[in-house]
Amino acid sequence: MDLEKLRGGQGQALYRRGKTLIPGGTQLLSKRPEMFLPDYWPAYFRKAQGITVEDLDGNRFRDMGYHGIGACVLGYAHPAVDAAVKAAIDCGVASTLNAWEEVALAERLVALHPWADMVRYAKGGGEMLAIAIRIARAAAGRDLVAMCGYHGWHDWYLAANLRDDADALKDHLLPGLDPLGVPSGLRGTVLPFGYNRLDELRALAAEHGARLAAIVIEPVRSEMPAPGFLEEVRAIADRLGAVLIFDEVTAGFRMNVGGVHMTLGVTPDLAIFAKALGNGYPVAALIGRRAVMEVAQETFISSTAWTERTGFAAALATLDILEKENVPAHLNAMGERVRTAWQAAADAAGVPIRIRGLPPLSTFAFEGDDPRLLKTCFVQLMLEADFLATQAFYATAAHTGRDVDDYAAALYAAFRRIAEARDGPGLSSLPRGPLAHAGFARLA
Ligand SMILES: Cc1ncc(COP(=O)(O)O)c(C=O)c1O
């Protein structure tokens, strides 16, 4: 791909216009072109199918990166999911009555998770988390939440940064998130602890235990739980009478057909799914134990868009395919192959990297001095080779061994070019434009 064509293409032109109309440019930070390759990233898609994404100028790329930021576990525009959605559309997506599929989906989700009895829905992961927190606070009759990891954009979560020492979220999501607009009255209501840091959770429990409504955690993300960690989190929640919430928004439906906690053998009181559940169609689900979920009858949680039909239809079809085709086994196999390719390419070029995450949600970090510069070089070189890529690989059912082989060949070349630049004219000779952003920042 001639990158100058992308710079002068319709995607970048539209994005410049988009930024004047949409503050921050996009609705999801992780889809901002600046997070990949400022001034060059194709920005918008006309069509996406399988792992192929076509931009507004008809340029085609294979997606070996975040793949819809984890939303499309079966690949883009999966024919069976789309057929189910089209059939639902033909019957009407909304009426004064409810979509029958919401009960069918609830039956499926509780059958997959025998510890759970009841289900509520929303459209996005973050709002589903906010609902879970409301239910947990109502059920426990307490306010405080201990949390670890990323859980969305809502006030309850960003309140963690309403502290004098600020930046509590820097190890959980992003550094420098200003809790601007979050009511100062929420100060002290959210208490972060580190993953695998039982000492930190125990200290919170000792100081605030009697006021703790919930403990919220991704059961696993970039590192595996230390032996006994999740079991002890469960035990602490039980001892304190706090609701244990597992956020499965990204981890769910990758290691098995259901929550990753089923693989890890620890059950929560509430668990949240989104992303993969609808293969790109918006649907989020909260599953939970009856005693906690019933409280949703007493606290007002209600929205028109949560009743819309296509998300339920997409989720039912997605579950069918995940099960019938044993998709999690394929995701793991693809993830392992990509990890092997990353390590081999990095070793061959002498560019140190560190690989993390579950195989279907693999990431790597450059270990050099200037990770942003290295990331920019990598994304640019892979884009030149017609891949949408970054320091992550989210596997889908649509990725084949052939895709991984082609990607591996491009990886070798990219790492070699990085090493040559580093050892020759310097890494900063490689980027054609500004450096990729590393996190949340105001756009110029
Ligand atoms: C673990 C986790 N929780 C919550 C969210 C927020 O979900 P959404 O972007 O659907 O609001 C995300 C999104 O990446 C996530 O990874």
The ligand as an SDF file (V2000), in Angstrom:
LIG
                    3D

 16 16  0  0  0  0  0  0  0  0999 V2000
  -13.4150   -5.1200   30.6100 C   0  0  0  0  0  0  0  0  0  0  0  0
  -14.2420   -4.0530   29.9710 C   0  0  0  0  0  0  0  0  0  0  0  0
  -15.2690   -3.5250   30.6440 N   0  0  0  0  0  0  0  0  0  0  0  0
  -16.0490   -2.5840   30.1140 C   0  0  0  0  0  0  0  0  0  0  0  0
  -15.8050   -2.1020   28.8500 C   0  0  0  0  0  0  0  0  0  0  0  0
  -16.6840   -1.0290   28.2940 C   0  0  0  0  0  0  0  0  0  0  0  0
  -17.5280   -1.6030   27.3320 O   0  0  0  0  0  0  0  0  0  0  0  0
  -18.1970   -0.6980   26.2080 P   0  0  0  0  0  0  0  0  0  0  0  0
  -17.0840   -0.1290   25.3790 O   0  0  0  0  0  0  0  0  0  0  0  0
  -19.0720   -1.6580   25.4380 O   0  0  0  0  0  0  0  0  0  0  0  0
  -19.0110    0.3520   26.9010 O   0  0  0  0  0  0  0  0  0  0  0  0
  -14.7400   -2.6170   28.1100 C   0  0  0  0  0  0  0  0  0  0  0  0
  -14.4390   -2.0930   26.7800 C   0  0  0  0  0  0  0  0  0  0  0  0
  -13.3760   -2.2690   26.2240 O   0  0  0  0  0  0  0  0  0  0  0  0
  -13.9260   -3.6180   28.6810 C   0  0  0  0  0  0  0  0  0  0  0  0
  -12.8830   -4.1400   28.0380 O   0  0  0  0  0  0  0  0  0  0  0  0
  1  2  1  0
  2  3  1  0
  2 15  2  0
  3  4  2  0
  4  5  1  0
  5  6  1  0
  5 12  2  0
  6  7  1  0
  7  8  1  0
  8  9  2  0
  8 10  1  0
  8 11  1  0
 12 13  1  0
 12 15  1  0
 13 14  2  0
 15 16  1  0
M  END
$$$$
